[in-house]
Structure formats: C-alpha cells, structure tokens
Amino acid sequence: MSDTPHVQIVTPDNLSEDQARGELARLALLLGAANIAYHREDTPEISDADYDAAKRRNAAIEARFPDLKLADSASDQVGAPAKDGFSKVSHAVRMLSLSNAFEDEDVAGFEAQVRKFLGAPGKILFTAEPKIDGLSLSLRYENGVLVQAATRGDGEVGENVTANARTIADIPQQISGAPEVLEVRGEVYMSHADFAALNTRQAARGGKEFANPRNAAAGSLRQLDAEITRARPLKFFAYAWGELSTPLADTQMGAMNRLTGFGFAVNPLTKLCQGRDELISHYRNIEVQRASLGYDIDGVVYKVDNLELQHRLGFRSTTPRWAIAHKFPAELAWTRLNAIDIQVGRTGALSPVARLDPVTVGGVVVSNATLHNEDYIAGRDGKGDEIRGGKDIRVGDWVQVYRAGDVIPKIADVDLSKRPAEAVPFVFPQGCPQCQSATLREEGDSVRRCTGGMICPAQVVERLKHFVSRGAFDIDGLGAKQVEAFYKDDILPVREPADIFNLRARDLALLEQLKNRAAGDGALISGRLKTRDGWGEKSAASLFNAIDEKRSIPLHRVIFALGIRHVGDNSSALLASHYVSWTAFEAAMSTASLNEGAAWEDLMSIDGVGAVMATSVIMAFQQDGERAMIDRLIAQLQVQDAEQRDTEGSPVAGKVVVFTGTLEKMTRAEAKARAESLGAKVAGSVSRKTDILVAGPGAGSKAKKAADLGVETLDEDGWLALIEGL
Ligand code: IVH
C-alpha cells in the first residue's frame, strides 16, 4: 500500500483553477498507476475505498472545471490497456510494399518487365490510382461481420487495432453479399482540414501537435484507448485485399467495384489505362489535382488489371511484380549547412552527415542529411564525372535539401553566390574518427571503410543496433538507445549479440554475488538492471521476457540480423527460403569454396544472389572471429525453419528443378518464379542433386547429362500437368 491518496483537506469546491489543474494531474498519475496495477499486473496497490475516493474526487473537480478535463481522463476509462500495448496479429496473407518508379523511364521499364515476364501477352491493361500517404490497415470480415483490424507491422505480424478501426465511419461494421472470408486492405488517412483542426485543438489544450497528417493518422489509430481514436476524424480508402474465400472478380477494377458495392470508399481517381503513355498522362492529371484533393498523396500506383496475369506475375520477396508506385518528385528547401560529421556504420563505412539549420521539407522538420561519400562532397560521382556542375559542398554553404518518401534527406544543390568567404573545401578524414584505425577505399568502391572490424566501437555498436532492429530480432524495449547504454555498461555489458541472450542470467548472478557478501558489507549496490536509472522491477522483467520471446526466431530474421555486408532483408529471405534450415545454411556456407564447387554453384543458382553477395556470406562463415560469434549466438536460439508458402500438396516442394531449351507457354523467368512459389529449388545446371529436368525444344547438353544421371525429364506440357491446379 504505497501511494495512498493524501488526506484531502481542500475540497473540490475550494480549489483555485491552478490548484485544480495540479490536482487533476496528480490524480491522473495515481489512478493510472492503480489501474495498471489492478487490471494488468493483478497486484492492487491501493485499497478499493481509496481508489473510489480518488476517482470521485477526480470527477468532482472535472465537473467544476470541465475545460481542465484531460483527454485521457480516468473518468472515461475502464480497465487498462493490454500488457504489451496492442496484441499481435499474424496476417493470413502477407502485407507487402511496392517498388518505386521516379522517372517516366522507370514506368516504361515496369511495363517492359511485365511484358517480358509474361512472354507475349498482347494488350495489357493497368489501373492507376493515387498513392495515399497514410498507414495501411487490413480489415477481416467473416460472414460479413468485421472481426479484426490489423496494422501492417513488419508485413507478417501487425497490431490488433480492431477496437480503434470500429470507430472509423468509412469502415463498415457489417457488409452483405461478401465472401465468407474477406480481408479488405487500404489506407487510413486524415484530411488536411481535419489535421489542421486537430492540431489547433491539441495546441489549445497543451497537447502534442503532429508534424503532418500521416503522423496524425498513425498516432490517432494506434491509441490504446479507442475512445481517443473515435474523437479523431480518420478516413479510409480501400485498394487491395488479403485472404478471400472466393475471388471478388477477374480484374482489379472489378474487385474495386465489388468493394464499392460493399460500402467501402475507393479512390474516385482510379482509372483503367493501356500502356505507359496513358499511365503517365493519368499521373500528370493526378499531379495537377494533388494540391486541391484535400488529403496527402505521394504518387500514383499502377497495377496490372487482369487478376490471372497478377497471379502469374506473382511476388518478389517483398514486392509484387504486377504493381509499382510512381512517386511524385521530392520536395525541396534551402538551408544552411553548419557542420559535416562522419559516422561509422556497421560495415565500417564512413558516412558523412550534413548538420543543417532545421528546415521544413514537405511537412517534416529536417536537420540532418546524408552526404553519401567523399566524392559526393567533392562534386563527383562514382565514375569521377562531375555532379552539381562540379560544385563541392562546404561547411557554411547554403544548400538545397530534398526528401522523397521516407528516405533520408539528401542535398541536391549548393548556392555558390551565398558561400561565405572563409569556407574551405572539406577534408575527408583518412583515419577512422572512432577508433583511429586506418581506412581503406577499395578499387571501384566510392565508400571509405574503417579496417578496425570488431575493435572499432562504432562498428560493434552499429552491428548491435542492426541486430535488434525491426526486420531483425526486433526486441521490445531494446532499441538503439538501450543498446548503446548496454555496450558501455561495465557490470552487464552487451558487446556481441549472444550477450543479449544471457543478460537475464548475468543479472540474476549479481543477486547471488550479493547474497554471498559478508553480512553488513558495504552499501549493497547490486548493479542489477532494475536498480538502474530509467529501469525498474517491471521494465527489467519485461525486457528479459521480450528477449526470451525472441529465442525462437525465423531463419530469415537470423540471417538478416547477422548484418553481413550485401545481405539485406530481401537477400536474407531468399537465402532462408533456399536453404530452409539453419543447419543446411550453416553447413553450406562453412564448406563452400569461393567461385567453384557444388556449394558455390548452389548458392549462385538463387535468383537475386550474385558473386559479391555470395563471397560476403561465405567469408562471414569462414573467418574465425566472426564465426565464433555466430556460433555463440546460435547456441542460445531455436532457429525456425523457413516457412514454405503455398507448398502444401505441391508435388515439387523441396525438389531441385532445372529448366532448359525453349519454353513455349511461359518465359523462363515465369517458370522459375512459379516453381519457386511451389516450393521447388530452381538450379542452373544438372547435377546428381537434380530431381526434375524440364526440357523444351533445343535442349542440348543438359538433357544428355540428365539422361546419363537418370534424372527424371519432362517436357513443358508434362511439367504444367504436374503442377496443374496449384
Ligand atoms: S497497393 C501488394 N495501392 O503504399 C501491395 N498501396 O509503398 C498492395 N499505399 O504498403 C498495396 N496507396 O500502405 C496500394 N493505392 C494504393 C496505395 C497503397 C497507398 C501504400 C500501402 C503500401 C505502401 C507501399
């Protein structure tokens, strides 16, 4: 019984406005803590009578000073939010992102790629519609009733925001005539007018103002108290779907019309176009209307209209082949460059960062921008050709900043007429600014790198930050800030990923040490996490639990988390789905030779893996220090095998397939993508490991080798018959 309310001498009737404000704040804290203790932790800290008295007093003060009532007043709350915020929802069908086009040529490239993938498809129609700048939401209806709403999250697991979504007027609670299972996907956004009004209200009550409508929409949807969401004017446009028990239509446009029929808002600027010229002309048309739409859009999305073709085109690891986002040009602003700092990244790259006088670019305040590398600062590109007309960038310069989408702001130009007389060319450091090791710029690489490896504290910390980042281990409560603090900690240091997983054990061991001290010994400073600044019993326990939750983790996340150069999240997904298990992946990487042998060939047969990446992965597994760190980590984990999608009942799952000769009903790219989506591994050459050779007309040595090895050989029709209906 710690925080019991103070004896209440001043009755609500005698309070001044200032006293009332203070008293409401105190009661909010007290009731909030009591609520959490009671409902969430099941450990009430104050008696029911004291709790009721505090709640009555809160209500009485609010009744006298209605203007002082807090947005999240305890009077309006029942219970407390779930323990870890929102519960998690696994998406039945992954929520993907879109690849981007910036120039007209990229749109032509997209159309050409689609055509090439499909072979000679004849006329192809596309839909073109605004790309809404909000946050995506997936709504699940079962038998016409909204049963779940989830944010995108990492695409596989999102947050359950059902209660919040139910408060949005554009989202029907019930629909008739829908498939038994229907997942509608779209964007939650806030109009300009509603955004301005919300910020005015927030300012008036001293609340947080939002930087732009998208942040306001995200902040409003993700409220643990759905009543706050209700008070925020959110809107929703539908543009896609997830799981369906029966198809909605044969075309994208048809599917959108069905969604309109169910009561969803579909963007009225959605248009059917044929080919790049019509797409680009609709893009220009939308661009002209952009300022008067009343809500933010950041480009135009093109989608292949025919759903059969969409199905054939399928997906790369995180984006569909049948759609692209054509982004609007970046927004620009001029400001002063005050300093150039050099950051050292996890692969040792020295990255210059411009420190700027803060300036608003497209609704976001920017105070840092990337300067890429030393050539970029000097006014040259990777090939040594001039950029910006050869103008270099100096501290003190007046520079033009731009940002496109979520990417880090960049510097486009320098105004030489405003260059201060004392500005001097920037001298790029030749030693690592963090560990003073020598730096090296490899032939053909524009980046200078620190050679310090694991002795460079910056590289170690950056690798750890990467390890806990969103696409990697994503441990709740262990972000960049905490990682930095643990790295510096002398009592509970985290210097490599494995250290994270024995943090709880080391923390507990401190207790044992303490017990073993002589009675009356010293000040009993334990060093345990819960006693640290910013930590307490609960937050320390939550961190240890969050770490334990990630001991069992999908293979692709582990590969990505290792932070191997050239291996990003896409490549990690490719490697994981190819090798399926950690054991297989580790065995292959440990034994592979560079540039030769079966393991090398097998690695290189993965679509999207080239020699540079292959070398980098193999090297990581074959360098002693690096390898020992990986082993120490893996010893603490249960790595989950890669999920093989769509392969249930597939006769080719796990089989190694080789295509050769001319295929007549599909392109090689399509054949490969389809086989992989059915769980097969597509290899480039025939070996003893090959299970099936698909040989079209003109097949030569591969067919012969297959025959010699006794490998099953099918023609194209035989292959199609085998996978038919899948
Ligand atoms: S289609 C399979 N259409 O943009 C991909 N996305 O950058 C389905 N977005 O995650 C997405 N407007 O949140 C699609 N008209 C639109 C969109 C749109 C906004 C968002 C969506 C997606 C992101 C990708």
Residues whose N, C-alpha, C, O or C-beta is under 5 A from the ligand:
A	BS01	IVH	L96 S97 L98 E129 P130 K131 I132 L135 S136 E187 Y239 A240 V301 P320
